[in-house]
Amino acid sequence: MSDDNILRIWTDDELGAALDALNADTRTDERVIAGARVALIAATGEQGETEVTTTRKARRRRSGWRWPAGAAAVAVLVAGGQVVQTVSFGRNPAPAGAEAVATLDRAATSSIGVLDEEVGPGQYRYVATRAWWMASAHGGEGRDFARLAENVLETWAPANPRDEWLLRRDVTGNQRWVVGTEEQARAAGVSTDGGWPEGEWRAPCGDFYARSPEQWCTDRGSWQNPTPEWQAGLPTDPDALFERLAADAPGDSDAELLVYAADALRSGLVRKDVRANIYKALAKLPGLQVTEQQANLDGRTGTALGVDDGKERQDIIIDPETGQFIGERQVAGADMDLFKAGTVLAFTSVTTGVVDAIGAKPAG
Amino acid sequence: MTECVTAGSPAPAADDRPDLSGPHPGRVFGQLFDRHARPPHRYLARRVGDLADDLVGETFLVAFQTRAAYRPDRGTARAWLYGIATNLLRRHHRQEVRGLRAAAWAAGSAAGDEGHENRVAARVDAAARTRHLAGAPAGLEPGDRDVLLLTSWAGLDTNEVAEALGVPVGTVRSRLHRVRRKLRGHASNTEHARTGDE
């Protein structure tokens, strides 16, 4: 029997087909992809650069099997043929919490009622972003270190976006050690400062990092770069805006939608009516909950609303009485290698104003 | 801070040769990730199972940290990323071999459960070949295994494999030839042995 198989040399095609079928039953968990993306973007420091920042250690190991040493794991292979077995998380069917919806409604209404400070001709919108980003490093011998470091980014956006903008970045030196201490890090030979760029950049359209002037003002806008044209093109119906957000945010994680919304809100450049619509759209975000009633972000307090994807929680902090976007933060949703659940991994607060000259700061 | 990688020679127009050196990495790497994260994850998962979940993220973090070393004129971003992923896999060589052996053993057990009446269809033949093959990659030199699986599982062509591994394309071709010959021999020997047992 099977004589035709005996001693027969395979063809390349047969070999290829056999290889194709080997361990073929793998699936990619979108939660993993979304988590890796968040970690990557965090490591880029929002368009910045870091020396040792890596959230690799920060990402929680998903429970699940490792390559087997025993029969139990082999049974998994035989029964399911699964190399990666995961429960699909997907976009959570649970609606936003009632309290979150009420907060967003109030914020949306307040936002529309508030007087948006207009930027007159020759004036600038001033946006100050105070960001605390995590830098972690390995000191050898199993010693890990992590610190939150304060970065201040100040942007002057002219009334006409095609005029010159100014960006100032400063690493203030303020730090909060989250794992280990500065002394221990020094002793282990780990860098205890820097990691992000500092200096001044000038360019039209806020294209500070364009490689050549030809690239200035060519970006059509996005949640990460909410140009006036891009904002004008957004749906005004909250349902449609939610669909747009869901379509634009990659992956299947609800948390990613909030990340994208936070990207736009954090810019400080979103018009009040668009901001109100984003709040209304977020009220449709499944799994969105009030995570803290009085969240304190660098001395400014507001209501924190967040989505937890099982690894990390993305929060936005808003003031429901004024509709102001105060800031955002990322919190460890579960114990990680380096961080306990609840550890704040990064936070950013935003203030805006109108000034008469580029480089000038608002009074007070 | 960033080094100009295209001085004197503009980046080729080819689609997958992005300029990663500009100081706008958040956006650039976001796009790179959206375009390229899933296939390497699958490739990594086929090689080391659940560890892929960590390695895919690490691949992109390493890519970000070493972006100044990426030369668009020397290869596609895809090949470069697979090269990084493959490098990271080397740390898990023992784990991969354990996994492949376990897979082979499991496949062997499953083979024993199937009745002779199932031998008819070509589909079964292909499945049987896979079972027979399962243990083979474990026995390969790591470099040969990389060439084989980057070709077969990641779907890279020989040029891309060369870019990914940083070896001449001729080396890739000869390794691939050698490893295929070896595997065909392994598979037929195994088939012979197994059929002889029955």
Interface residues (C-beta under 8 A of the other chain):
Chain A: M1 S2 N5 I6 L7 R8 I9 W10 D12 E14 L15 G16 A17 A18 L19 D20 A21 L22 N23 A24 T26 R27 T28 D29 V32 I33 G35 A36 R37 A39 L40 I41 A43 T44 G45 E46 Q47 G48 E49 T54 T55 R56 R59 R61 R62 G64 W65 R66 W67 P68 A69 A73 V74 A75 L77 V78 V83 V84 P197 F208 Y209 A210 R211 Q224 N225 P250
Chain B: M1 T2 D19 S21 G22 P23 H24 P25 G26 R27 F29 G30 F33 D34 A37 R38 H41 R42 A45 R46 R47 V48 G49 D50 L51 A52 D53 D54 V56 G57 E58 F60 L61 F64 Q65 Q95 E96 R98 G99 A102 A103 W105 A106 A107 S109 A110 H116 R119 D125 A126 A127 A128 R129 T130 H132 L133 A134 P137 L148 L149 S152 W153 R180 L183 R184 G185 A187 S188 E191 H192 T195 G196 E198
